[in-house]
Amino acid sequence: MSDSPAALPSRSAPFGAADPTGCDREPIHIPGAIQPYGLLLVADTASLTVVAGAGALEQRLAGEWLGRNLSELLGQDLTALLGEVQPGPGGILHGAQVQGVGERFDLHLHRLSGLIMAELEPAAHSPMSAAQTLVALNNAGLAFDRTANLQTLCDHAAVVFRQITGFDRVLIYRFLDDGAGAVLAEARDPALPSFLNHRFPASDVPAQARRLYIRNLVRVIPDIHYSPAPLRPAAFDQAQPALDMSDLVLRSVSPVHLQYMRNMGVDASASISIVQDGRLWGLVACHNRTPRGMTYEARAACSTLASGLARQIRAKEEAEDYRDRLRMRGVEDSILARLQEQGFEPAALADAAEELRQTIRADGFAIVNGHVAARAGQVPPEGALLGLADWARQRAVAEPFRSHALSAVLPAAAAYRDLGSGLLAALPPGGSEVLLLWFRAEKLEVVNWAGNPHKAVPLEPGATLNPRTSFEAWSETVRGQSEPWSLADLASARRLAAGIATGRQQEKLRRLNRELDAALADRETLLRQKDFLMKEVNHRVQNSLQLVSSYLGLQARDSGDERLADYVAEAQRRLAAVSLVHRRLYRDEHLETIDLGRYLEELCADLLVSLGEAWKQQMRLDLAPMLISADRAISLGLVVTELLINAGKHAYGGAAGPLSLSLEQHGGTARLVVADRGTGNFRQGRGFGSMMMRAMLEKLEGSIDYADGGPGLRAYVSLPVEG
């Protein structure tokens, strides 16, 4: 089928003798010769002096050609033209036709490593006009576009290429994943044997030949019985590195390939590459029983048509893949939506097993979660299924694992290959124990080969390498394989696994949220009960303080002792302060933690009411917000109340005067400052108030210091925010 290789002929061996080192190692891009239906001139790029050539130059172009100027020899100024030729692959330019001895030639120019290669091939006697060519290509393109699917597209393409080339048999040949080629469509003369639906071994088109097919899209051998025309003079061939002829239309073909075509029973062939994004999808292979060439115009038309065919093939494949993915996505969404309603419980997954099987068109499906949680269709026995699940789980961690020939990678699977020759395993992400397994049954396939692909060509030591000689249909039954898993199948399994993992995580979150809501409801109930109890306690404390205050008032009035009355009045004021502290605290909504700044501000507001209207104009507050525990706030509130009462009593003799209270936080320490502008003669003593403040601050792990305010007195209270 291809320009299959023999090895590069040695310079000492006669051209055409194949090197018996093997087809796969021949550098077929440097054969050192051309097909003799055309001519080749090689010139120096700088001087355009012809330094080598090949073909019947003396008889068909000029008797004297070596050493002449290329422009002069071809009858046209090439200086400006050659500036447009790009070196490397695809760097080809077509010049004006050249008049030879009794014939005209089409001119193709190539630039390579300081050399210019000029190919001359016989021009068509009556070429199609540009308008005719465009109309033909447009009609073919429209016909391709109207085909319904890939098979009808290939069928139509075979007919169109046969019409353009005029060859007896045209095959649309696709390369499979294993490298073998399959004939998808055929248009032929009934006198020739059919290769439709036959396969050709991968060795028929070696790797280096496939690379050349990507680089050189159209290859023609007008007569396979030709004798190669080597480069001349021989001194040039030996002095220079081997001349790379990859882009030459005239490049000579491997002797092994020529014999291959003779064994096939054809005298002429052509290959047109079908390339998608730099990948060789397949070939349009043309065969003829008699010698037949292909003009430059026909090659250009075939190359353009093959590019259009490649695009249409991709469009048909993508459309089919899109329809398949769309169908799968609809089923996936339906399954996942229902599972979401049912909470992704094991029973819900088991109920969905049959639909999960059908989504990927599998013959069997199973869910394994330490045990066989669910199954649908035909699956291996439970014991084998659990062992297979352990094996597959290790291979499906990052990506779903797939195989259409499971027994080839897991020999133990041969025991149930009739049920599970194909396996697709998907593990939901996130450490899930659930494993999804899809199975496809063994699909016995009878493959028709063009000759026995397993029969090697015998090669005795020292013998010349030869291709296989038989192309008789040879059937082979393939066992242990299922229908392959497509990329759409793989994507669907990935989405289902991810959807199940996401759904299970969401269900877990919903369950945790329900538990949290229940816990919060219980906490709210406890808080309401606690609030009720605390308010009841506060009520009882307020009543008790009021009773004590009233009792003290009665005692002072009945005693008639003025000094005792003063003591009792002082005690009543302190009891009132304690009552304010408790009453203000239990108004707060948050009993555990409160804003100390707000608490002290409201406490001072209540205290000013009891001290009198005159004090409202004298009090200045600068309280920073600060969170503190309620018990520490109570103690500090008592200290602040005592300091404010002392300031009114000692600084101003009971009259109203300027007072300031500030609160700030430094790291984990709270700092409170109470300042007056009075006499400044108060110092901490041994009275009840001072003893109470000292006890409170010891409990808070705090301290109090006094300083002269000049005038007045400043009291500094420091304590940790957290006890």
PyMOL commands that set and color helices and strands:
alter all, ss='L'
color gray80, all
select helices_A, chain A and resi 23-25+57-60+70-74+79-82+130-146+150-165+202-204+207-215+234-239+255-264+296-342+346-351+353-359+382-393+406-409+411-420+487-559+562-585+596-611+613-617+630-651+688-699
alter helices_A, ss='H'
color red, helices_A
select strands_A, chain A and resi 33-34+39-44+50-54+92-94+98-99+104-112+115-122+169-175+181-188+198-200+218-221+229-230+268-276+279-288+364-368+372-377+401-403+422-426+435-440+445-450+473-478+593-595+619-623+627-629+659-666+669-676+703-708+713-720
alter strands_A, ss='S'
color yellow, strands_A
deselect
rebuild
show_as cartoon
